[in-house]
Amino acid sequence: MTHNTQRHLPTPVLPATAIIAIATIAFVVLGWMPLINAALLLPFAIGLYYLTTTDGSHRALIAAILVPTVLIGFFVAIFRPKGFSYPLIWNPGALYEGGEPFSLYVNLSKAIGGYLVVIWLGMGLRHHRSTLVGERSLLSQLVVALVGVGAILFTAFAFYGVGWKPKIPDGILYFVVVNLLVTVLSEEAFFRLMLQSQIERFFKNKRLGICVGIVIASLLFALAHAGATGLVFFLFLFAGFIYAAVYAWTRSLLASMATHFGVNIAHILLLEYPL
């Protein structure tokens, strides 16, 4: 086992991390990020470093690093102190007559955590290009992403009764930017690079590792979005399975992001929103 950063880490990783650190300090000073979340990003980044530089044969060590790192990452992404609000980006009210009120805030804690995962577990690995852009052709990735989007939307519309509400809200560009660069990027980085890919490292049998990774990532995705009760849990479980399956087949973070982003954009433009 070695922790030699010169051997394992491409040049952009440390400068990119430094930029993230400066941005985090600025967000805290401006009151845009809770101090406790910013403080926890340090042990989170340390955990990502060791996941990147620890040899895959040391499974017990990987587990000892992965579990607390995942827990810290989830806490940072979802914890919001009482009385604290992230910056409000868009406040259109109801997106259609009779719809539920909707406001768009930018969760900077989730964003910073997600970018750290991309930097360390995406760019930081020696074969990082295949982790980010995949092992399949871009055309095949696009086709798989479109099939995944269609399957999730059809399931929501046909089996869960999510109403047909086509619309183009004023200010939709705000949603597009925040959803892609914060929500989708961060969630896919967490669930694909930090959960699914790391879980696969525990198994000598590659196919078994892929299957277990898909199951666990899908389950945790559903729990994070819908809790453990209600029929909507199974809709999120199905969506999580599709995103995980797209990543497993393409080995591309961009493909799973495209699928997730396509679902979110089609949802707000075509169906009842928020769910």
N, C-alpha and C positions, 0 to 999 in steps of 0.2 A: 504494500500500500504506500502511496506517496501523496503528499499534499503540495507538490511543486507547482506553483501557479504559473511559472514560465512555461512549463511543459503542457499544462492543461488549458490555460485560459488565453483565448485570442486577445489581441491588443485592445479592442474597444471596450472590454468588459469593465475594467477598473475606472476609466474615465467616465463611462456612462453611469456607473454607480455613484461617482462623485457628484455628477450633475443631479442625480436623483436626490442625494443627500442635501445638496444646497436648496433644491426645490422644496423638500420637506421642511427644512428650517424656515424658509420663507412662508410656507403655508401656515405654520404654527404661529409665527409672528403676526401674520395678517388675521389670525383667528379663523382660518378656513379648515383647520385640521385639529382634532383633539390632541393634547400633549401626550396623553398615555399611548395613543395609537402611534404617534411618531417615535416615542421611546421604544416601543415594542418592535419597530421595524429594524432596529439594530440586531437583536437576537434572531429575528427572522432572516435577515440577510446573511448572518453567520451560518445559520442552518442551511441556506441555499448554497453557500460556498462549500460546505462539507459534503453536501449531496453531489455537487459537481465534481469534487476532487477525490471522492472516496471510490476505490475500486469496487466494481460490481460483485466480486466474489465475497466481500465482507457483508453478508446479508444482515447479520445481527446488528452491526454498527449502522448500516443504512436504516434499519427499523428504528433504532434508538434516536437517530437524527430526524427521520421523517415524521414520526408521530408528533413530537412537540412543535416542529416547524409548521406542520399542517394546522395544528390547533391555534398557534399564534397567528398564522395567516388568516384563518377564518374569523378569529376574534377581531383583528384589525379591520377586516372588511365589513363586519356587521355591527361593531360596537359604536354606539352614539350616546355620549353622556346626556343626561336630562338637561333640557334647555339649549342644547347645541344644535345648530343647523348648518349643513353644508351649503355652499353658495347656490342660490336659486338661479337657474339658467333660463327657464321657460315656464310661464304660468298661464296657459291658455284657458283654464277652467275646464268645463266639459267640452270634449272634442266633437260632440254631436248632440242633438236635442234628446234629452232624457238620459244622457250618459253620465258616468261618474266623474267628479272633478279630478283633474290630473295636474300635477306640478312636477317639473323636472329639476332635480338637484344633482350636482356632480359630486359623487362620493370620492373625494381625493385620497382617502385612506385606501380604498379598494384599488384606485388607479395606481398609486405608488407601489402597492404590494404586487399588483399584476405586472407592472413594468420590471420590477426586480426579478420576478420569476422568469420573464422573457429574457432578460439580460443574462441571468446566471444559468438557468436550465435550458435556454434556447441557444443564445449566443455563446454561452460558456462551455458547452460541450465540444469535444474535438470534431464531432460529425454534426455540428449544429445546423448546417445547411439542410440536411435531410429532415431534421426535426422541425424546421420552420416551413420549408416549401415542399417537402414530401418526396416520395420515391415514385410517384406516378406522374403521367403527363398532366399538364395544366388542363387540357381538355377533359380528360377523364375525371379529374378532381371537380371541375365545374359541373359535369353531368351528375356525379354523385351528390354534390351539394344541392343541386336543383331537385333531384329525386327526394332527398332528405327534407327539404323545405316543403315540397308538395305533400309528402306523407304526414308531416306534423300538422300542417294546415287542414288537410282533409280530415284527420282524426279529430281535431278541435271542432271543426264545423259539423261533421257528420255524426260524431258519437258524443260530443260534449255540449252541443247546442250553442256554441259561441256564434252570436248573430252576425249576419252579413251587413256591414256598415262601411261601404266605400266612401273615402273622404281624402282630401289633401289639406290638412290643417295649416293655417298660417303659422309660420315659424317652424315648420317640420325640419328645416335644416339643422336647428339646434338639437333636435332629437337624433338625427342622423349622426352628427359629429360625436355627441356624448355617448350614444349607444355603442357606436363602433369603437371609439378610442378609449372608453372607460369600461362600460359594462361588458361588452362582448370580449374585448381583448383580455380584460382581467379575469373574467370567469373561465374562458377557455384556457388561459395560461394556468390557472389554478387546477382545473379539473383534468386537463390533458398532460401538461408538463410536470406538475408537482404531484398529482395523484396517479393518473393512469400509467404514465411512463415509468414512474418510480416503483409502483406496485409490480409491474412486469419484471423488474430486476430481481425480484425474490425467487423467480421460478426458472429452473433449468430447462423445463419444457416450455418452449416459446409460445406454443398455441395455448397452453393452459394459462400462462401468464397474461396473455392478451385477453382471454375470456374473463379471468378474475378481475383484471383491470377495468374492463368494460362494466361488469356487474357492480363493482364497488363505486366507481365514478358515477354511474347512472343513479344509483341509490342515494348517494350523498348530494347529487345535484337536485334530485326531487325533494329531499329533506330540507335543503337550504332554501328552496323556493316556495314550497307548499306546506312544510311541516309534515307530520305523520298521519294526519286525518283528512277525510274528505276525498271525494272522487277525483278532484283536481290533482291530487298527489300522483295518480296514475298517468295523467296527461303529462306532467312534468317528468315522470319516470320514463315515459316513452320518448319525450324530447331529449332527455339526457342520454338515453340509449342510442338514439340516432346520431347525436353529436359524437359520442364515444366511438360508435361503429365507423363513422366517416373518418375519424382520426386513425383508428386501428387499421383501416384498409389503405388509406393514403399516406399515413405517417406524416401528415402535414397539418401544422397548427393553422395555417392560412385556410385550408379547406374546412376545418371544423368551425373556424371563425366565420367563413363565408356562409355556411349553413345556418349557424346561430343568428347571424346578422340578417340573413334573408328572411328567417322566420319572424324576427322582431319587426322588421320594416313592413313585411306583408301584413302582419298582425295589426299594426297601427293604421295602415292605409286601407285595409279591406275589411277588418272584423271589429267587433266590440273591443274598446280599449279604454281604460285598463281592464284586465281580465277579472 
